[in-house]
């Protein structure tokens, strides 16, 4: 996975986590939405990383 793509996933996850923390005091539904988006973003990052790693391995 290119480092720029890794950085983008990391920064977006931090933004979503911050939004979750801020929205906890305002609206529980909004906090839940940001929490789900955070988890989705993290899982998507791992899936893309695994696909990049799988495609990079030599075919036997």
C-alpha positions, 0 to 999 in steps of 0.5 A: 500500500502506498504511504500516501494512501496509508496516511489518508486512511490514518488522517480520515480515521482520526477525523472521524474519531474526533468527530465521534468524541465531539458529537458525544456531548451533542447528539448520540445518534450523530456519535453513533454514525461517526463511530460506524464511519470510523470502524468502516474506514479502519476495516476498509484500510485493512482490506485494501492493505491486504489486497495490495499485499496479496497482489504483490506476492509472486504467483507460484 
